[in-house]
Amino acid sequence: MSNLAINVENVVKSFPAGDTRTYALKGATLDAKFGELLMIVGPSGCGKTTLLSVICGTLKCEEGRLTVFDHDLRAMKEGQITRFRCENVGFIFQQFNLIPTLTAVENASVPLILNGVSTAEATRRAGEVLEKVGIGEKRHSYPSQLSGGQQQRVAIARALAHEPRLIICDEPTASLDAATGQKTLDLLKSSALQPDRCVIVVSHDNRIYHFADRIAEMEDGRVTGIHNDPKNYHHA
Amino acid sequence: MLGIALKMLFRDRAKYAMLVCGLSFCSLLMCQQISVFCGLMMWTTATVRNIGAPVWVVDAKVEQANEVIPMRQIEVERVRSVPGVAWAVPLFIGMEQARLADGSFQNVQLTGLDTGTLTGRPMEMRAGRIEDLRLPNAVIVDQVAVEKFRKKGIKIQLGTTFEINDKEARVVGICHAARSFFGQPYIYTTFDRAMEYTKPTRKQLSFVLAGPSAGVTDEELAARISRLPGLRAITKDNLFWLTVLWYIKNTGIPISIGTVVILGIIVGIAIAGQTFYLFVHDNLRFLAAFKAMGARMPTLAAMVLLQAFSVGFIGYGIGVGLVSWFGSVVLVKEQPPFFMPWQVPTFVAIVIVFICSFSALIGLIKVARLEPAVVFR
């Protein structure tokens, strides 16, 4: 197995805008390795989230090459991509996207159930992951009964429950205060990062850049630089 | 994921309650109104059901059971002469006024049965014996007469007397008969005495009741009798439906009841459709998250359909349950009219399935158009 988890080469993605098209990605190129936390940074509208969507298969790119865990995502059909996502990708969203009418453990069990695990087994395993992220005692609480940080922990548990190889995080600290944001990234790095996993984080928050192993800087739909020393990275 | 779908539905209590209430109200409105309509139509056929003869012979111009065009009494003999007729008897039905002991009047439907056979006799006697109808001045009254007279302060019992056209009528029995459309009490007597109670006219025979010989069907017999000039023979079932159809065509009842039923459907679609649309709309972000996490469209469709049909099933159950309870209460008093054959709840179930399908379809269109990438926006 190569150490390269994700390979993105000259990827182009556009969206219709009236009679013309707006290009969100104009030939983005990026690699991500197993066992690393790659952070994608850049100004608003530079294409960070579009690139993240293309990598996890929720958006299809029009040109370029896209390989995730040796799978050519561009050659795969919609159903195959959905299956691939179900088995291999864990999501942490900016707004958490926890179902308000489900308890923490029920929310965390959703990816397991989607992967065909029985409800009882999914609940047991989701409970274990909630313990691991330090929120086991809140397993029967609804999202509205949890603080922002606790909700993000549940979201992390949900992303990890089915042991995916790729964790996608979209602005994971955007809805959190500084201290909670730091704790969340700390938890994410310690619990999510494994030698056979890859974590990609899109963020604006320069207070968490030092958690990254590498930083990919984007501008105007392209990756303009890769920084291997995040601790000394200062975004312009 | 179906369990998750049900939890999402049941725990969103406000919308769940709204959906169930809307569909319950819709089911109740439709089921109750159609049952009242069926009850009314049953009232219109009360005479047919009370008398119960297999073949009814009437004047050729008669269109339904409550329309009486008097015939000559000789028509009984003409009917008896038709091959295949096992028996044929006269029947008188007419509106008369009963004068009570305190001088007040009550409209009654006088039914004169064949004196010899008492064909068309009431099926259920609550007091007295039917054979006593052959005693002088004897009449049998139904439960409606007992009720109506009681409201006028007169307690009807065996031996009670009143007058019909200045002639004494003595109650020798109390029966139970299907309530008539106009709500007048049934007064049973013999055909001969009915002729005495009514004003003499040239034609006084309302119906000839006939029965077929062995090997002849009711339909065959009716066809044979109908060949007689000036007469029309109708089987009991046909007369029942002719009467119902006549009231549907010639009265405003179907329009007024139909309006309420359509209103029920509109209310159901409006409340259930809109609320379910809102429910799906509010959950779109989460459905998109499911999609992003790998939920396929059939899974999401099954979730949405299960949610729609769960509220439909519960709403239908509550609505039809309430109507059944209402029916069991009113059936004791026989008022207002109420009759709920299995076709009514089946029809309502079909409408509810339509409403749920419509609601689910609106939601599914939204879900199908949903890009999983919206979760990142």
Chai-1 contact restraints between the chains, C-beta under 6 A:
chainA,res_idxA,chainB,res_idxB,connection_type,confidence,min_distance_angstrom,max_distance_angstrom,comment,restraint_id
A,T49,B,F376,contact,1.0,0.0,6.0,A-B,restraint_1
A,S53,B,A373,contact,1.0,0.0,6.0,A-B,restraint_2
A,S53,B,F376,contact,1.0,0.0,6.0,A-B,restraint_3
A,T58,B,A292,contact,1.0,0.0,6.0,A-B,restraint_4
A,T58,B,P372,contact,1.0,0.0,6.0,A-B,restraint_5
A,T58,B,A373,contact,1.0,0.0,6.0,A-B,restraint_6
A,L59,B,A373,contact,1.0,0.0,6.0,A-B,restraint_7
A,T82,B,G294,contact,1.0,0.0,6.0,A-B,restraint_8
A,T82,B,R296,contact,1.0,0.0,6.0,A-B,restraint_9
A,R85,B,G294,contact,1.0,0.0,6.0,A-B,restraint_10
A,C86,B,G294,contact,1.0,0.0,6.0,A-B,restraint_11
A,F91,B,A292,contact,1.0,0.0,6.0,A-B,restraint_12
A,F93,B,V375,contact,1.0,0.0,6.0,A-B,restraint_13
A,N97,B,A289,contact,1.0,0.0,6.0,A-B,restraint_14
A,I99,B,F286,contact,1.0,0.0,6.0,A-B,restraint_15
A,T101,B,M8,contact,1.0,0.0,6.0,A-B,restraint_16
A,T101,B,R11,contact,1.0,0.0,6.0,A-B,restraint_17
A,T101,B,D12,contact,1.0,0.0,6.0,A-B,restraint_18
A,L102,B,K7,contact,1.0,0.0,6.0,A-B,restraint_19
A,P111,B,M293,contact,1.0,0.0,6.0,A-B,restraint_20
A,I113,B,M1,contact,1.0,0.0,6.0,A-B,restraint_21
A,L114,B,M293,contact,1.0,0.0,6.0,A-B,restraint_22
A,L114,B,G294,contact,1.0,0.0,6.0,A-B,restraint_23
A,L114,B,A295,contact,1.0,0.0,6.0,A-B,restraint_24
A,T119,B,G3,contact,1.0,0.0,6.0,A-B,restraint_25
A,D170,B,F376,contact,1.0,0.0,6.0,A-B,restraint_26
